[in-house]
Amino acid sequence: MPKYELKIEESFLQSAKDGGVPLRVSLANRERLSGLVSVVGRYDLNIDSDGKIITILKKEIFHISPQRQLLDEAFFSAAVPDEVPAGKSRVQDEFLARYIKEKTLALLRMTNGEELRGVVEGYDGFTIALKTSRGQVLMYKHGLCCIAPGYRRHGREDEQ
């Protein structure tokens, strides 16, 4: 990772826990859970859902949506790179940095077929923060299949 590395997942989940913000968690099997974060572990997350504590392995989580924004623009702007440092470049870093810089609408397709559209706010080694029409979303990279421009391109078929 470049020198502007963020700790998005840690900050996002800690803000949700400290603020008592309810989360909607989407799992790999398309199951959805809602509740409050009670414990954040390195590999798992405990959610208090209707009085029951549910332990979820992070590798099973595809994305998390809070009821309100948890990370503000100041959090991301403090680490926005002008460019990826030479010699430390990875294609993924360059690609995501460009989406952030240009505020391009992105389509993120998950391995389970779900799709989300939004503007990439930031990323770290394991997650991407996305601003969608429904609010902020924390997406785990392990659940991503591909990222593409979020707008539809009109081809010759549409012009006829």
ABEGO torsion letter per residue (X at the ends): XBAABBBAAAAAAAAAAAAGBBBBBBBAAGBBBBEBBABBBAABBBBBBGGBBBBBBAAABABBBBABBABBAAAAAAABBABBBBGABBAAAAAAAAAAAAGBBBBBBBAAGBBBBEBBABBBAABBBBBBAAEBBBBBAAABABBBBABBBBBAAAAX
